[in-house]
Amino acid sequence: MSEFVAELDRMIGERKKMTSELYQTILAGKATERLLRNFVLHRWPIKSFWTRNILGIAARIEDYRLRVLLVENIYEEETGRLSGSGRHLDTFAAFGAAVGVTAEELANAPLAPETTAVIEHNVRVCNGATHVTEGVASVLLLMEGQPPIVNDDGKSMLTVMRDVYRLPASGYEFFVHHASADAGDDAVSELEDEHAAAARELLRRYCDTPELRENAITALATALELRHRHFDMILSTSYDPAEPVFRHPA
């Protein structure tokens, strides 16, 4: 069983976000205003579903202790009170505001086919259409077990937003709690580790037949492919290297 979970971790590591040209471009400090704006607009609809999908998984978990860890995950995402931040989705909206995205634009964010495909997969595997372990593998573990987004120069989403694109603190707060290896907050790291550990324990406990393990691997492979198509769509439709690199005007 440990080999099965290790295989899932290997798959996530092989296609981690930093293997995407979209994230490579952003962390290289080459992002334009149009790219960053569309990054927010196209990522927003998927992020908006996160806690609802985890609720769908939690509702089907019999083990009280493991269910509490998922509820804690949801509570932190929706309030930020465990880490002392704001609601995580609100901090992503603040990132959007820092690169010029208005609240009205977020409310009417575009739904490209690649975005819709990710949302539909996540909703399907988390909310009862399949065995719960497919959602755990291809949504919960995929996100909570994601390696930090750091390039070969050691730049993270936090440092590049703060030091290269020169966003104000409100604009990069989201990355203090997500996708950074250098946030300097042990409490945040512990929460992330607990959530990833809960996903792995759920898989060891409930993915207890060869068929369930095969289905979980297939679901994760599908999720990885859909996510990378989504990333590729954002870059291909939003980036022109001839445009100037974004710098916050403040």
C-alpha positions in Angstrom: 0.0 0.0 0.0 2.9 2.4 0.7 4.1 1.7 -2.8 0.8 2.8 -4.2 0.8 6.1 -2.3 4.5 6.7 -3.3 3.4 6.2 -6.9 0.8 8.9 -6.6 3.4 11.2 -5.0 5.8 10.4 -7.9 3.1 11.3 -10.5 2.5 14.6 -8.8 6.2 15.4 -8.6 6.8 14.5 -12.2 4.1 17.0 -13.4 4.3 19.5 -10.6 3.3 23.1 -11.4 6.9 24.1 -12.1 7.0 21.8 -15.0 4.5 24.1 -16.7 5.8 26.8 -19.0 3.1 29.1 -17.4 4.7 29.0 -14.0 8.2 29.0 -15.4 7.4 32.3 -17.2 5.9 33.9 -14.1 8.8 32.8 -11.8 11.4 34.0 -14.4 10.0 37.5 -13.9 8.8 37.7 -17.5 5.0 38.0 -16.8 3.1 40.8 -18.5 0.1 42.6 -17.0 -2.1 40.7 -19.4 -0.7 37.4 -18.4 -1.1 38.0 -14.7 -4.6 39.4 -15.1 -5.7 36.3 -17.1 -3.9 34.0 -14.7 -6.2 35.3 -11.9 -9.3 35.3 -14.1 -8.9 31.7 -15.4 -7.7 30.3 -12.0 -10.5 31.9 -10.0 -13.4 29.6 -11.1 -11.4 26.5 -10.1 -10.3 28.0 -6.8 -13.9 29.0 -6.0 -14.9 25.3 -6.0 -12.1 24.1 -3.7 -13.8 24.0 -0.3 -17.1 22.7 -1.8 -15.2 19.8 -3.3 -13.4 19.0 0.0 -16.8 19.2 1.8 -17.9 16.5 -0.7 -15.0 14.3 0.3 -15.4 14.9 4.0 -19.1 14.1 4.0 -18.3 10.5 2.8 -15.5 9.8 5.4 -16.6 7.6 8.3 -13.5 8.0 10.4 -14.1 11.0 12.7 -10.4 11.8 13.2 -9.7 12.0 9.5 -12.9 13.9 8.8 -11.9 16.5 11.4 -8.7 17.2 9.5 -10.7 17.8 6.3 -13.1 20.1 8.2 -10.0 21.9 9.6 -8.8 22.4 6.0 -12.1 23.8 5.0 -12.3 26.1 8.0 -8.8 27.5 7.3 -9.6 28.1 3.7 -12.9 29.8 4.4 -11.7 31.9 7.4 -7.9 32.0 7.6 -8.2 31.9 11.4 -5.8 29.0 12.0 -3.0 30.8 10.2 -4.0 34.4 11.0 -4.7 35.3 7.4 -7.9 36.2 5.7 -10.2 34.0 3.8 -7.9 32.4 1.3 -10.1 33.1 -1.7 -10.3 36.8 -0.6 -6.5 37.0 -0.6 -6.4 35.6 -4.1 -8.9 38.3 -5.1 -6.5 40.9 -3.5 -3.7 39.5 -5.7 -6.0 40.1 -8.6 -6.7 43.6 -7.6 -3.0 44.3 -7.4 -2.6 43.3 -11.0 -5.7 45.3 -12.1 -8.5 42.7 -11.9 -11.8 44.2 -10.7 -14.4 42.6 -8.5 -16.8 42.8 -11.4 -14.4 41.0 -13.7 -13.9 38.2 -11.1 -17.7 37.8 -10.8 -17.9 37.3 -14.5 -14.7 35.3 -14.9 -14.4 33.5 -18.3 -15.0 29.8 -18.4 -12.7 28.4 -21.1 -13.2 24.8 -22.1 -10.0 23.8 -20.4 -11.2 25.5 -17.1 -14.6 23.8 -17.3 -12.9 20.4 -17.8 -10.9 20.8 -14.6 -14.0 21.9 -12.6 -16.2 19.1 -14.0 -13.6 16.5 -13.2 -13.1 17.8 -9.6 -16.8 18.0 -8.9 -17.4 14.5 -10.3 -14.7 12.8 -8.2 -15.4 14.7 -5.0 -19.1 14.6 -4.8 -20.3 11.0 -5.0 -20.1 10.1 -8.7 -17.1 7.9 -8.0 -15.5 6.2 -5.0 -14.2 8.8 -2.6 -10.6 7.8 -3.0 -10.6 9.1 -6.6 -11.3 12.6 -5.2 -8.7 12.2 -2.5 -6.0 11.2 -5.0 -6.8 13.6 -7.9 -8.0 16.7 -6.0 -7.0 16.6 -2.3 -3.5 15.0 -2.6 -2.8 16.7 -5.9 -3.2 20.1 -4.2 -2.0 19.5 -0.7 0.9 17.2 -1.8 2.1 19.6 -4.4 5.8 20.5 -4.1 6.5 24.2 -3.4 6.6 26.3 -6.6 10.3 27.3 -6.7 12.5 27.7 -9.8 16.1 26.8 -10.2 17.2 30.3 -9.0 15.3 29.8 -5.8 12.5 32.2 -6.6 9.1 31.3 -5.3 5.7 32.8 -6.1 6.0 34.8 -2.9 9.4 36.3 -3.7 8.8 37.0 -7.3 5.5 38.7 -6.6 7.1 40.8 -3.8 10.5 41.5 -5.3 10.2 41.4 -9.0 6.6 42.5 -9.8 6.7 44.7 -6.6 3.2 43.9 -5.4 2.1 45.5 -2.1 1.8 43.1 0.9 -1.9 42.7 0.3 -1.2 41.6 -3.2 1.2 38.8 -2.3 -0.4 37.6 0.9 -2.1 34.7 -0.9 1.4 33.3 -1.7 2.5 33.5 2.0 0.0 30.7 2.6 0.2 28.9 -0.8 2.9 27.6 -3.1 5.9 29.0 -1.3 8.8 27.4 0.4 10.0 30.5 2.1 7.0 32.0 3.8 8.7 31.6 7.1 5.5 30.5 8.9 5.9 27.2 10.7 2.2 27.1 11.5 1.3 27.3 7.8 3.8 24.6 6.9 2.5 22.3 9.7 -1.1 22.8 8.4 -0.1 21.9 4.9 1.8 18.9 6.0 -1.2 17.7 8.1 -3.5 18.0 5.2 -1.2 16.1 2.9 -0.7 13.4 5.5 -4.5 13.1 6.0 -4.9 12.6 2.2 -2.3 9.8 2.3 -3.8 8.1 5.3 -7.3 8.2 3.6 -5.8 6.5 0.6 -4.1 3.8 2.6 -7.3 3.2 4.6 -9.9 3.3 1.9 -8.1 2.4 -1.3 -8.0 -1.2 -0.3 -8.5 -3.2 -3.5 -6.4 -3.3 -6.7 -9.4 -1.9 -8.7 -9.7 1.1 -6.4 -6.0 1.8 -6.5 -6.0 1.6 -10.3 -9.0 3.9 -10.5 -7.3 6.4 -8.2 -4.2 6.4 -10.3 -6.3 6.9 -13.4 -8.2 9.8 -11.8 -4.9 11.5 -10.8 -3.4 11.1 -14.3 -6.6 12.6 -15.8 -6.4 15.5 -13.3 -2.8 16.2 -14.1 -3.4 16.2 -17.8 -6.4 18.5 -17.5 -4.6 21.0 -15.2 -1.6 21.2 -17.6 -4.0 21.8 -20.5 -5.5 24.6 -18.4 -2.1 26.1 -17.7 -1.1 25.9 -21.3 -4.3 27.6 -22.4 -3.6 30.5 -20.0 -0.1 31.0 -21.4 -1.0 30.6 -25.1 -3.9 33.0 -25.0 -2.5 35.6 -22.7 1.2 36.0 -23.2 3.2 38.0 -25.7 6.9 38.4 -24.8 6.9 41.6 -26.8 4.7 43.3 -24.2 6.4 44.9 -21.2 7.0 43.0 -18.0 4.5 43.9 -15.3 5.7 46.2 -12.5 3.2 47.4 -9.8 3.0 51.2 -10.1 3.1 51.9 -6.4 
